[in-house]
Amino acid sequence: MWQKISIIIPVLNEARNIQVFLQKLQPLREQGHEIVLVDGRSQDNTCALARPYIDRMMTCDKGRAKQMRLGAKMATGQVFLFLHADTVLPQQAEQMILMALHSVQPSNQSIISFWGRFNVHLSGEHWLFRIIEQMMNWRSCLTGIATGDQAIFVSKVLYKDVGGIPAIELMEDIEFSQRLKKFSQPICLKSSVITSSRRWEKNGIVKTVLLMWSIRLQYFFGVKPELLVKKYYPQ
């Protein structure tokens, strides 16, 4: 049975790159899938530039979780794919998702507990990125926890069953994964999305790794996301 994928993209001030990013997704629209863009009140012309390349557009206050929740509410597909605006899908990504969907439980209940993610490849050329991305992919499969950079996909049925993307200011991908894996382990697709390493390169590779692990550890021990977000996005 054919399934429609809704590609849900939260954006904020992405005018510099948004057209090139969305142009790469147009073959998916031609196949009947949809692109849902949710803008966090950008101060540039992101929305105007994006409009010809998408099917649905909404605006809300900034916050990745908040934006993705709104996008999922308006999406019409049977499968949701959450994609960051600095991440490029591999060729035939939709075929990989749908083949995985029908190989898990080939029955009328096939999409109920279906979710997964791609491997990740960081765009930078520094040798440390190769180690970091390999560790990210291994850790994800071992723990059943995916990050937003890995382009998480999930059936609409399961998305609703777990209450959607958690409405928190940071670590929403970690919390979302924890909820999802109570129903099933993620499908770990070996093909890689390419995600930007610009944050790592700007702030320092080792410094960024230590910051991310520190924030994850603090979250594990109960520090509130609204406090952690101030450390992750310092003013």
Summary of the structure (lengths in Angstrom):
residues: 235
radius of gyration: 17.0
end to end distance: 48.5
largest distance: 50.4
contacts: 732
relative contact order: 0.14
helix: 46%
strand: 18%
